[in-house]
Amino acid sequence: MIQSKFQSCIEACRECMVICNQCATACLHEKEVAHLRHCIQLNWECAAICEAAVKVMSLDGRFSKEICRTCKAVCTACAEECQQHASMGMDHCKTCAEACRRCARACEEMSAAA
């Protein structure tokens, strides 16, 4: 199967997409939503780029390397933002930051190896 060479990256991106969506939803239910706007926006962007990366890699697309570089950058930004909120006790942001870092590492490895 073509996607097997990208399988670990596909799985990391898929997990990150789901967790970013869950984090955005959890942020929307926080009492002080206004200070979470940037975090929510990054969650949505990260989920979108992860979904796109999964689709391109599953097609064995010739732009897999490029989209994974972009995915790494967005995941890194999202992890940094979520980590700030995690330090304030938001467990969903902690979980999201961890998933984003795993995805960024997987994208870095894939784009270096592809």
N, C-alpha and C positions, 0 to 999 in steps of 0.2 A: 504494500500500500504506500502511495506517495507520501502521505502526511506523516508516516512513521519517523522520518528524519527530523521532523519538527515537533514530534509528539509531546515532549516535556515542556516545550515553550507554549504549545497550544493549550495544554492543561493549565499552566501557570496563568496564561492570559484569560482563559475561561473562568478560572477561580477568581482572579482579580476583578473581572467584569462584574460578577455576581456580588462580590463583597463590596465593591464601590457603589453599586446600586443600593445595597442594603444600608450602607453607611449614609448615603445621601438621604434615604428615607428616614433613618433614625435621627439625623441632624434636623430634619424638618419637624420632628416631634419634640425637639428640645425647647426649653422655655425661652432661651435667648437666641432665636433663629437668626436675627439680624447679623450677629457677629460670626455666623457660620456660612454666610453667603458665598464667600470665596471657596471655602471647603466644599460646599455642595456643588458649585460650578466645576471645580476640579474633579470631584467624584464622577460627575456626569461625563466630562471630557475623557477621563481615564477609562471609564466603562465603554465609551464609544470607540476609542482607539484600540482597546483590547479586543472588542468585538470585530473590528475591521482587520486587526492582525490575525485573529483566528481564521477569518474567512480567506484572507490572502494566502496564509500558510497552508490551509487545507486544500487550496487549489494548486499548491506547489508554484505559486505565483513568482514571477521574475522580480517583483518588487518586495518580496518577503523580507529581505535584509534591510531595506530602507524603511519599511513600515515598522519593523522591530526597533530600529534606532529611534524613531519618533516615539514609539510606545514606551521605550525605556525612559526617554526624557519626560514624558507626561507622568509616568508612574513614579519617577523620582520626585517630581514637583508635588504630586498628590501625597506621597509618603511624608514629605517634609511638612506639608500643611497639616495633615492628619496627626502627625506626631506632636505638634503644638497643642492640639486639643486633647490628645491622649494624656499629655502631662497634666491636664486639668481634670482628669478622671473620666473622660469619655471612652469607655471600653470599646465601643464600635469604631471609634477613630484609631484606637490602638490596633485592633484586628485589621483594619483597612491599611494602615501604614505597613504592617508586617506583610500583608498580601501584595501590596504595591512594590515593596522591596524585593520580594521573591520573584515577582514578574519582571522587574527591571533587570535582575541578575540573569534570569532565563533568556530575556531578549538580548542582553549583551552577549551571552554565550552563543546564542543562535546566530546573531549577526556576524560574530567573529568566525564562526565555523562554516557558515553557509557558502 
